[in-house]
Amino acid sequence: MRELRQSSGMEAKAVARGAAMSRSKLSKIENGNTAPSVTEVDRILTVIGVSDEVKAEYMAVAREAATEVTAWRLIRRLGYSRKQQQVQALESQTRLLRLFQPSLIPGLLQTPEYVRAVFARRNLTEAQLESTIGARLARQSVLYSEEKAFRFIITESVLRWRILPALVMMGQLDRLISVSRLPNVDIRIVALSAPQVDFPGHSFSIKDDRTVTIETVHAETVVTDPRDVVLYVSKFEGFSGTAVAGDDMRSLIEGIRDELLREQETG
């Protein structure tokens, strides 16, 4: 890795910044003191700008250890705002992002109030909370890149989950409707009334058919073995086929929003 960087003429500081990691972390990877994850290898090679052939060779070696598990307690130690910056770096390198979410509004679609409600439950200081909110919101600019495509599948129960007061949740629902009109964004809702042949399980995101990120209670798991990735692609496409999209999706969200409004008016 060090030889590749030096051949590119890039300084370590610039590569570390572009790969969303510390200079010391890059140094440990280059000196063989720390084994990089698949996503870290991907980020470093992308920043360096190696050829597709060289990248494929290095990524094949990295994928021999096809599953990475990082406990949330370690991510907390790193800092949630830093984690958001790492996710942003990955999303900037992704052409097609597919995200299935049965628990929360996806981070790229969250309003500031929703982001605050999510991270306020993590026992952060006010400074840490504000930094994390800012870092998550900064990620959302990627939605406006016409070179990228985003597909979101959300279960209807997420839209009804009361982590915000009704009036504030209405703003979040309006945000979904607004973003759904972007030409490169496809948002679909799995309606509670629709017959289903599969179970939601847990949230996951698929980046370019290369990696799958899975969030569980205790850890984040990254899968890169193509045999496993294809299972998640199949699950995503299965729910995509039963979910409502376009105007039907917006009508469903508007119906839930109107229910919240009536609740406020009669409360």
TORLO-960493 format. One record per residue (C-alpha): residue in one letter; x, y, z. Coordinates in steps of 0.1 Angstrom, whole numbers, plus 2048, in hexadecimal, padded with zeros to 3 digits. Layout:
# TORLO-960493
aXYZ
...
This chain:
# TORLO-960493
m800800800
r81C818808
e82D8117E7
l80D8187D5
r8098397E7
q82D8437E1
s82A83A7BC
s80C8507B9
g81F86E7C7
m8058747E2
e80F87D805
a803867821
k7F0884832
a7DC88A812
v7D386580E
a7C9861832
r7B287F830
g7A287380F
a79D85081E
a78D85E83E
m7A7850856
s7C285D86C
r7E6861860
s7F184987B
k7D882F86F
l7E583184C
s80982E858
k80080F86C
i7F080084D
e80E808836
n8267FA84F
g8137DA853
n80B7E0878
t7E57E1872
a7D17CC85A
p7BA7E3846
s7967DB841
v7887D681E
t7777F881F
e79780982A
v7AB7F880E
d78F8047F6
r791828803
i7B7829801
l7BA81B7DE
t79E8337D2
v7B08517E0
i7D18467D1
g7C08417B0
v7CF81F7A6
s7C480D786
d7A57F7786
e7BC7D8782
v7D27E17A0
k7B47E97B5
a7A37C87AD
e7C37B57B6
y7C67C67D8
m7A17C47DF
a7A179F7D8
v7BB79A7F3
a7A87B080B
r78879C806
e79877C811
a78C787834
a76A78D826
t757797846
e7617B485E
v74F7BA87E
t7547DB892
a7437DE8B3
w72F7FE8B9
r7438058D8
l7628088C2
i75181F8AA
r7468348C8
r76A8368D3
l7748418B0
g75885B8B1
y73785A89F
s73F87A88C
r75F86987F
k74B84B876
q733861861
q75186F84F
q75D84C846
v73A842839
q73A862825
a75B859815
l74D83780B
e72D8467FE
s74185E7E8
q7518417D7
t73182D7D2
r71D82F7B2
l6FF81B7BD
l6F481A7E1
r6D78047EB
l6CB80680F
f6B07F1821
q6A47FF842
p68A7F0859
s693803877
l69B828870
i699842855
p6BA83E841
g6D485684C
l6D7867829
l6B186F82C
q6B087B850
t6A689E85B
p6BD8B0875
e6A28A988F
y6A1884887
v6C7882888
r6C78928AA
a6AD87A8B7
v6C185C8AB
f6E38678BA
a6D48768D9
r6CF8538E5
r6F584C8E3
n6FE85F903
l7148788F0
t71F89A8FD
e70E8B88ED
a72E8BF8D9
q73089B8CD
l70C89B8C4
e70E8BB8B0
s72D8AF89E
t71C88E895
i6FD89F889
g7118B6872
a726898865
r70688485C
l6F58A184B
a7158A9837
r712886828
q6F088F818
s6FF8A57FD
v7098857EB
l6E48807E2
y6E689D7C9
s70288D7B5
e6F3883793
e70F86978E
k7018547AB
a6E28407B1
f6D083A7D2
r6B68207D9
f6A581F7FB
i68C806808
i67C80F829
t6617FB83C
e64180E844
s646808869
v66581F868
l64E83C85D
r63883687B
w653830895
r65084D8AE
i6738598B6
l66787D8AE
p6498918B8
a62D88F89E
l6328B188F
v6588AC88C
m65388A87C
m63C89A862
g65B8AF857
q66F88F854
l65487F83E
d65389E828
r67989A825
l674877817
i65A8847FE
s6718A07F3
v69088A7EE
s67D8707DC
r6788887BF
l69D8897B8
p6A4877796
n6BF8617A5
v6AD8577C5
d69483B7C7
i6818377E8
r66A81A7EE
i65481180C
v64B7EE816
a6277F3820
l61A7E183F
s5FB7D682B
a60F7C580F
p61379F810
q637796816
v64B776810
d66B782823
f674791844
p6847B384A
g6A07A7862
h6B87C4865
s6C47E2851
f6DF7DF837
s6EE7F381B
i6FE7E77FB
k7197FB7E9
d71E7F37C4
d7197CE7C9
r73B7CE7DB
t7347D1800
v7177CE817
t7167E0839
i6FF7D1853
e6F57E1874
t6ED7CB892
v6E87D48B6
h70C7D08C0
a7217D68A1
e7247E087D
t72C7C4865
v73B7C8842
v7387AB829
t74B7AA809
d74A7867FD
p7367867DC
r7237677E7
d71677A805
v71179B7F4
v6FA78B7DA
l6E377F7F7
y6DD7A2802
v6D87AE7DF
s6BD7937DB
k6AC79D7FB
f6AC7C27F2
e69E7BB7CF
g6837A47DF
f6767C07F5
s67A7D97D9
g6617C57C5
t6477C67E0
a64C7EA7EB
v6398087DE
a64C8237CA
g6468447B9
d6258557BE
d6178387D1
m63483A7E9
r62F85F7EE
s60985A7F3
l61084180E
i628859820
e61087581C
g5F586082C
i60A85984B
r61387E84D
d5EE88784B
e5E786F868
l60188087D
l5F18A2874
r5CE89687E
e5DD88989E
q5EA8AB8A7
e5CA8BD89E
t5B48A68B3
g5CD8A18D0
